[in-house]
């Protein structure tokens, strides 16, 4: 805000007059529009994160260059149309004043536009991720309990014990290890080519109802049924990193065995940047040595104490690691809620600083127009109506800037979820908008305008004593 005020104060001294004139003329607008278009194309096609940032900056620079002139032109045309229709002359006066303000308050107007667009996009990103994360976490922790298989324990015997329990709910065994993969139809197609890479492997046995309700990003028909045969699923990070798609065939090396498997689905995995494949445990070769094993169990009609007792007897140990997934989910949600709260606080601070910049600059500019506002009283308008006109004028100024920020904010939301997130983290988010938050931004704009109008009452307080002049 301090930098903005200093820039406005020094712009007449620092920027040559002919530069300022060129910026508002056709040549300057043409340069800004070309910068805006190049930035849009650059964001869509940029291969790396740094280029996305550069292109986004070009879009913002072009939009900031063009917005004050476009708003001033719009207000000017509305005033001309209002006058031609012989409507309220005060409406025409307000629109003329708006046109002047948009030109002379260009920097604070653009600052507020950028701040509101950024806050809108960040709010949409945070809210979308919060909802997506909660859904994803609930799907991954669908089972009520997590049971860790002790080192050197026989997981097959434990699975047989769970299978023999009458009334037990859905459960499955998770086998974790590593695999080496390559494209089965090598030849350099897309990203993987002839390269063989190491990925994390997760195998499920059996494929239970605890996983069949996962939200998949892409899949063939009946993917879970096909997973039980000779297919695999891959996480989004692996798919994006090596440009793999549903329907591709992978050459998978497990222990001393090679096998080909079709990719039948791509699933989201927000917490692990490593490449990962998911397959049926029945497809693992006998020589495969897992790094770790666990069971996800929903007791159903069986008491968890009975399950614990059976597993303790099977593994001949009383020290079992059993975790309540509901407590894990609650802890994770609490940690992320604190993060989201901090992000919202930073967004609110950004918005308040931009609104303060507009408030200060708007108030200062309104003061320079006091003599014009006083003329309204000299021409016979009561002081109360003059103040009403000022309120309408200041609210129209801030609210128009907010409306102008909405398209930029929606576009920036798309950039965050569809371009920056995949390039930075390897996963994307759904594109969701939250119109109710737009109303909140509108209320902030209206409050800023009303504060400006209230401050102007002190400058025009003596107008109550101005006598009305008869024509």
N, C-alpha and C positions, 0 to 999 in steps of 0.2 A: 504494500500500500504506500509506504514511504517512497519507494522507487518510482511508483506511478505518479505520485504528486510532484516529485522533483522533475520527472520527465515532462509533465505537462507545463510546469513553470518554466522550464528551460528550452522547450521545443522551439520557441520563436528565436532564441539566441543560437541554438545549436544547428537547427535544420534551416538551410537556405530557403528564402521565400519561393524561388522558382521550383525547388524540389517539392515544397508543400503544394504549390499550385498544380504541378504535374501529377502528384499523387491523386488529386481529386478529379483530374480530367480524364478524357477518354483513353489516353495512352497508359496512364497509371492503372485504370480499371481493367484494361486489357491484359496488362502484365499480371495483375492480381488474379484475374479469372484463369489465365493459363497456368499460373502456379497452383491454383485450386484444382484444376483438372489433372495436372501432372501428379499432384499428390494423391488424388483419388485412385488413379491408375496404379501408382507406385505402391500404395497400401495393398491393393488387391493382388499384385504380382510379385511383391518383394520376397526374395528367397531367404532372407535372414532378418533377425530381430532388429539389428541396427538400421537397416533400410526401412523397416516399418516405422521406426521412430522418426527418421528423416522425412519420410513421406507424410506422416501425420502432422509434423511441424509445418510442412508446406501447406497442407489443407487448412490448418488453423491460421497461418499467416495470411493466406488468400481470403479466408472467410472474414478475418478481422479487418482486412483492408477494405473489403467490399461492403460489409454490413452497415456501417454508419451512413454511407452514401445511398445505399438501397433504402434504408429506413427513412432517410430525409426525403428521397424522391417519392416514396410511397405517401408520406405525410403531405407533401406538396401537392400531389395529384388528388388526394382526398379533399384537401382544402379547395382546390379548384372545382371539383365536382360538387362539393357542398355549396359553394357560392353560386354555381350555375343553376342549382335546384332551389335557390332562394330559401334555404333552410336557416336554422339558428345561426346568426352571425358570430356568436361566441364559439360555436363549434369550429367555424372556419378559423377564428383567431387561435384557438388551441392547437389546431393542426399546423398552422403556420409557425407557431412557437415551437412545436415539436420538431419541425423540420430544421429550424435554427439550432435547437439543442442537440439533435443527433449529429450535426456537423461540428459543433463546438465542444461537445462532450465525447468525442470519438474514443479517446483512450479509456476513460472509465466505463463507457458503454460496452466496449469490447471486453474489458476486464470482467465485467459482470456476466457478459454472455459466455466467456470462456469458463468462468468459475461455475456457473450454473450447468453448463453442458458437461463439465467434468464431474461435478457432484452427481448429476443425474446418471451418468454412465457408471461411476463407481458404485453408486447405490444399487443400480440394477445388477451389476456384477456380484456384489457382496450378497444381495438378497437371493440371487439365482444360485450362487454357490452354496449358501447356507441351506436352501431347500434341497438342492441336488445332493449335497453332502449328507444331510439327514436321511434322505431316501436311500442313498448308496450304503450308508453305514447300517441302516436297518436291514437291508438285504444281505449284507455280508455277515451280520450278527443275528440272523434269523433264528438260529438255534439258541436255546436257553443256556446251555452250558458248553464249555470248551474243556476238553480233557486232553492233557499232554501225555503222549506215550513215553514212558521212561526209556532211557538208553538201554539197548540190548534186550528190551522186552519184546515178546511175541505179539505183534498187532493182529495177526490172523486169528489167534485164539480169543483175543478180546472181541474181535468182530463177530466170531461165532457165538460168544456169550450174549452180545447185544441182540443178535439175530434170534436167539432162542427165547428172549423175554416176551411174554404175551402182554399186549397193551402198551408197549413202548411207542413213543411218537417217532417222527422222522429223525434219522441220523445218517451220518456218512463218515467215512474215514478219509482223511486228507494226507496224501503222500507227497512230500516235497523233496526236490532234488534239482539236478541240472541236466540239460540236454544241449546237443549241438544241432543246429539247423542250417539248412541251405535250401535254395529253390530247387525243386525237383527237375524243372525244365530250364536249367541254367542257360546261360547265354547273355547275361547282362541285362535282362529285362528289369525295368524299374530299378529299385535300389539295392537288392540283395545280391543278384548275379550269382557268381560262383563262390562267393564268400561263405564260409561256415562260421557261425557265431555261437557264443555260449549264451543261453537264456535260462531263466528260472523255470522249473517245471512244477506244476501242481496237478496231481491226479486224484480223482474222486472215486470212491468205491463204497457203496453204490451211488448212482446219480439219484439223489433223493429230492423230495419236494422242497427242501431247504434252499436249493439253488435254481430250480426251474422257473422261479418267478423273477429272476434277475432281469433288469432292464438292459437289453443289448443294443449297442449302437447300430450294428448292421448284422444281419443273419440271413441264412437260408430258411426255408420252411422246416418246421420241426427240428430245430438245431440240437436240442438235448437228446432226442432219440438218435440222431446221427452221431452225436458224440459217443454214444455207447458202442458204436461199431468200430470205425477206423478213421475218425476225424478228430480235429483239434479246434479249440478256440484260442484266440490271441488277444492280448490287451492292447489298448489304444496306443500306448507309447511305442510298442513294437511295430504296430501297423504304420504309424506315421513315420517312424525313423527309417524304415526300409520300404515304405510305400507298398505295403502288402494289402491285399483286398480279399473280401470273401470270395471263395471259389479258387484261390491260388492253391497250389500243391506244394507242401514242404517236404524236404528230405530230412528226417529226424534220426539222429544217432543217439541211441539209449544203450549205455554200457557197450556191449560188443555187437549190437544189432542195429541195422538200418531199416527204416520203414518210411513209406510215403503216406502222407495224411493230408486230406483236404481241409482248408480253413473254412469252417461253417459259421463262424460268428466272431465279431469283435466286441469286446466288453470294456467298459470304463474301469479304470483303476487309478484313482486320484492320489493315493498315498505312496505308490511305489514307482519310481521312474525307470526301474529295470524292465527289460523285455521279458515277457512271460507267456507261456503256453499252458493251456488247460486241457486235460485229456481224461479218459476213463482209466481207472486203475487196472481194469482187466486187460488193457492193452500193453501193460508194462512187461518187459521180458523178465525171466526168472533171475537173470544175472544183475538186474538193476539194484543198486544199493541206495536207498533213500537217505537223505541227510537228516530228516526230521519227519515225525508222524504225529497226528493228533486225531481226535474224534470230536465232531460237533453233534451234540445230543439234545433232543427235546424229550424229556422223560415221559410225557403223556400221562398214562394211567399208572406208571411205575414210580415209586418214590426214588428220588435221586440218591438217598442213602443206600437203597438196595443196589442200585447200579454201582455206586462207589465200592460197596462190599464185594460184589462179584468181580470187579476189575482188580481190587486189591488181592483177592484170592488167586485170580488168574496170574497176576504178575508177581505174586509173593512179596508184596511191599505194602506198607501202610502209608507211605508218603507219596500221595498223588497230588499232582498239580491240576486242580479243577477251578475254573474261573466262571463267575456268573457274567454272562454277556451283557445283561442289562446294566450292571454296574460299569462295565467297560464303555458301553454306549453313553451312559450318563456322564462319565468323566470326560470322554472325547467331546461330547456336546458342550460341556461346561468350558473346556479350554477354547474351543472354536468360538463360542459365544463371546468370550472375553476379547478374542481377536476381532470379531465383527464389531463389537462395541467400540473398540479403539479406532477402527477404520471409519465408522460413522462419525465419531467425534472429530477426527481429522477432516472429514468431508464437511462437517458443519462449520468448523473453524475456517476452512477455505471459503465457504459461501459467505460467512459473516464478514471476513476481511474484504471480499469483493464488494459486498453490499455497503460496507463502511466507506470504501473508496468512492463508490458512486454517491453515497450520502454526502461526503465532504465536497466532492467536485460539483455535485448537483446544487448543493446549498450555495457554494461560492458563485456558481454561474447564475443561479436565481437572483442573488444579490445584485449582480451586474445588470439585471433586467428590472430592478425595482421601479425605476422611473416609468417603464412601460406599463407595469402593473398599476401604478398610481394613476396613470391616465384613465384606466377603467373607472376609477372613482370620480375623476374630474368629469368624465363624460356622463355621469349620472348613475353608475352601478353602485348599489349599497355595498358597504364594506364586507358584510357577511357573504354576499354573493361573490365578491372579489376573492375572498378566501376559499369559497367553494370552487371557483374556477382554478385556483392554484392547486387545490387538492386533486381535482380531476386531471390537471395537467401533469403533476408530478407522478401520480399513480399510472397515468397512461404511459409516461416515459419508462418507468421501471417494469411495468407489465409487458410492454411491447418488446423490451429487451429480453425478458424471460421467454416470451413466445418465440422470438428469433433464435433462442438458444436450444429449443427443443429438437429441431432437425439435426443440429450438430451433436447434441447429446445422444440421440438415437444412433447416429452413424458411429460415434465413438464407442457406444456399447457393443456394436457389431465388431469393431476393431479389437476391443478387449477380449471378447469371448471367442471370436473366430480366427483372429490373426495372432495377437500377442500371446494369448494363453497357449495355443498349440506350439508356437515356436519357442516359447520360454520354458514350458513345463511338459509338453508332449501330449496334452489333453485339452479338449474343448468343452465348452458349456453350452447349454441350449440358449437361444436368443429370446429372452423374456423381457417385456416392458411392464412398467408399473405406473399406470396413469394416475393412481391416487397420489403418488409422490410428486407428480407434476403439479397437482393442486397445492401440495405443501410448498413447493417452490413459488407458485403464484401468490400464496399468502405472504411469503417472505418479501416478494417484490412489492406487494400492496403495502405491507408494513413499512418498507423503506420509503416508498412514495409518501405515505402519510406522515412519516417523521420529517421528511424534507418540507412538506407543507406546513407542519406545525412550527418548525424553526422559522419559516418565512413570516409567520404571524408576528414575531417580534420586530421584524424589519418593517412590517406594514401596520404596526399597532396604532400609529398616529392617524391612520386613515379614517378611524371612527369620527374624528373631529373635522374631517374635510366636508365642507358644505357642498351639497349637490348644486350643480350649475345648471340653470334652466337654459335650454337651447334658444 
